[in-house]
Amino acid sequence: MPYPPQGLIGGEAAGDWEVIAEVEVEADCDYVEFTGLDINSDVAYVLILLVKNPLSVNVTLQLIINGDAETTNYYRQRLSANGTSVNASNSNDNYVGGAAANDVTNEIIWIILDKNGYTRAFTTQLYGSGSGLYLFFNTIQHTVSQTNVTSIRIQASESGGIGAGSKFILARVKRP
């Protein structure tokens, strides 16, 4: 069965997915970047992150579109849950998630370019473990209008914050 199941998301993007890049990090690094993309042809991207934080401090991960690392060019709406606690916030940044000190995070990021030229992303993140397990949902909009998405970067807030063994899988809508 294709993932996501056919018909789960509407319109042209409701089909099979084709992996176009897979990166397994060999040494601790600051970022992973995918270049040579063409969202106009590919319709949408799904990026799966399995990230290990090797540091003794928490690390946040930023989504950078077409090399624009200026965090104030993005807005984010976040919803988080832990136990019976639910929180929401809106902020002027591009954080898609993160990992606690010496811990891991698993995320799925859906990326589209809307009809007004703004890149939008929706993330689902599993963070922590046991009673410290958190669920995060983020929506992000890049506020600089684009004609195409040609590169996607996931940047760690701390040097070496993406640990060896971390894995990134990028998929696009499979075309007939």
C-alpha positions as CSV (number, residue, x, y, z in Angstrom):
1,M,0.0,0.0,0.0
2,P,1.4,3.4,-0.9
3,Y,2.1,5.9,1.9
4,P,0.1,8.0,2.4
5,P,-2.8,5.8,1.3
6,Q,-4.2,7.1,-2.0
7,G,-6.9,9.7,-1.6
8,L,-5.6,10.8,1.8
9,I,-4.6,14.2,0.4
10,G,-6.7,15.7,-2.3
11,G,-6.1,16.9,-5.9
12,E,-3.0,16.0,-7.9
13,A,-1.0,15.0,-4.9
14,A,-3.2,12.0,-4.0
15,G,-1.0,9.3,-5.5
16,D,2.0,7.1,-4.9
17,W,5.2,8.6,-3.5
18,E,8.6,8.1,-5.0
19,V,11.8,8.4,-2.9
20,I,14.1,10.9,-4.6
21,A,16.8,11.2,-2.0
22,E,18.0,9.4,1.1
23,V,20.7,10.6,3.4
24,E,22.2,8.8,6.3
25,V,24.5,11.1,8.2
26,E,28.0,9.5,8.7
27,A,29.4,12.1,11.1
28,D,27.8,14.7,13.4
29,C,26.8,17.7,11.2
30,D,25.0,21.1,11.3
31,Y,22.5,20.6,8.4
32,V,21.2,18.3,5.7
33,E,20.3,20.0,2.4
34,F,18.4,18.8,-0.7
35,T,19.2,20.8,-3.9
36,G,18.2,20.6,-7.5
37,L,14.5,20.3,-6.6
38,D,11.5,21.5,-8.7
39,I,8.3,21.6,-6.8
40,N,6.5,22.9,-9.8
41,S,7.0,19.5,-11.5
42,D,7.0,17.4,-8.3
43,V,3.8,19.0,-6.8
44,A,4.6,18.3,-3.2
45,Y,7.4,16.8,-1.0
46,V,7.3,14.6,2.1
47,L,10.5,14.7,4.2
48,I,11.0,12.1,6.9
49,L,13.5,12.9,9.6
50,L,14.9,10.3,12.1
51,V,17.3,12.6,14.0
52,K,19.7,11.8,16.8
53,N,21.0,14.6,18.9
54,P,24.5,13.7,20.1
55,L,24.9,16.8,22.2
56,S,24.3,17.5,26.0
57,V,22.0,20.4,25.1
58,N,18.6,20.6,23.4
59,V,18.7,21.2,19.6
60,T,16.0,22.8,17.5
61,L,15.7,22.1,13.8
62,Q,14.9,24.8,11.2
63,L,13.3,24.5,7.8
64,I,15.1,26.7,5.2
65,I,13.6,27.1,1.8
66,N,15.7,28.2,-1.2
67,G,18.6,29.3,1.1
68,D,16.5,31.8,3.0
69,A,17.7,31.3,6.6
70,E,16.2,34.6,7.9
71,T,13.9,33.2,10.6
72,T,11.6,36.3,10.5
73,N,10.7,35.4,6.9
74,Y,8.6,32.5,8.3
75,Y,5.6,32.1,10.6
76,R,4.8,29.0,12.6
77,Q,1.7,27.8,14.4
78,R,2.4,25.1,16.9
79,L,0.2,22.6,18.8
80,S,1.8,20.3,21.4
81,A,0.5,17.7,23.7
82,N,2.0,15.8,26.7
83,G,-0.3,13.7,28.9
84,T,-3.4,15.9,29.4
85,S,-1.6,19.1,28.8
86,V,-2.2,20.8,25.4
87,N,-0.5,24.1,24.4
88,A,-0.7,26.3,21.3
89,S,1.5,29.2,20.1
90,N,2.2,31.3,17.1
91,S,5.7,32.6,16.4
92,N,7.8,34.4,13.8
93,D,10.3,31.6,13.1
94,N,10.9,28.4,11.0
95,Y,11.4,25.8,13.7
96,V,10.0,22.4,12.5
97,G,11.0,20.6,15.7
98,G,14.0,19.5,17.7
99,A,15.5,16.9,19.9
100,A,16.3,16.9,23.6
101,A,19.9,16.5,24.8
102,N,21.2,13.0,23.9
103,D,17.8,12.0,22.6
104,V,16.1,11.4,19.2
105,T,13.2,12.9,17.3
106,N,11.0,11.5,14.5
107,E,9.2,13.9,12.1
108,I,7.3,13.9,8.9
109,I,7.2,17.2,7.0
110,W,4.7,17.9,4.1
111,I,5.9,20.7,1.9
112,I,3.9,22.5,-0.9
113,L,4.0,25.8,-2.8
114,D,0.6,27.4,-2.7
115,K,-1.1,29.1,-5.6
116,N,0.1,32.5,-4.3
117,G,3.7,31.4,-4.3
118,Y,4.2,30.8,-0.6
119,T,5.8,27.6,0.6
120,R,3.8,25.9,3.3
121,A,4.8,23.0,5.5
122,F,2.9,20.8,8.0
123,T,4.9,18.8,10.5
124,T,4.1,16.0,12.8
125,Q,6.8,15.2,15.4
126,L,7.2,12.6,18.1
127,Y,9.6,13.9,20.8
128,G,10.8,12.4,24.1
129,S,9.8,9.1,25.6
130,G,7.8,7.4,28.4
131,S,5.9,10.0,30.5
132,G,7.9,12.7,28.8
133,L,6.5,11.8,25.4
134,Y,5.3,14.8,23.4
135,L,3.3,15.2,20.2
136,F,3.9,18.3,18.1
137,F,2.1,19.7,15.1
138,N,3.5,22.7,13.3
139,T,2.3,24.7,10.3
140,I,4.9,26.9,8.7
141,Q,4.6,29.5,6.0
142,H,7.5,31.1,4.2
143,T,6.4,34.7,3.8
144,V,8.6,35.4,0.8
145,S,6.8,34.6,-2.4
146,Q,8.6,32.1,-4.7
147,T,8.1,30.8,-8.2
148,N,9.6,27.4,-7.3
149,V,11.1,25.4,-4.4
150,T,14.6,24.3,-5.5
151,S,16.2,23.6,-2.2
152,I,15.2,22.4,1.3
153,R,17.6,22.5,4.2
154,I,17.1,21.2,7.8
155,Q,19.5,23.2,10.0
156,A,20.4,22.4,13.6
157,S,20.6,25.3,16.1
158,E,23.8,23.9,17.6
159,S,27.0,22.9,15.7
160,G,27.0,19.1,15.3
161,G,23.4,18.9,16.5
162,I,22.5,16.3,13.8
163,G,24.2,13.1,14.9
164,A,25.8,10.3,13.0
165,G,23.2,7.7,12.1
166,S,20.4,10.3,11.6
167,K,18.4,9.6,8.5
168,F,16.5,11.9,6.1
169,I,14.2,10.6,3.3
170,L,12.8,12.9,0.7
171,A,9.9,11.8,-1.5
172,R,7.8,13.4,-4.2
173,V,4.5,12.6,-5.9
174,K,5.1,9.7,-8.3
175,R,4.1,10.6,-11.8
176,P,2.8,8.2,-14.4
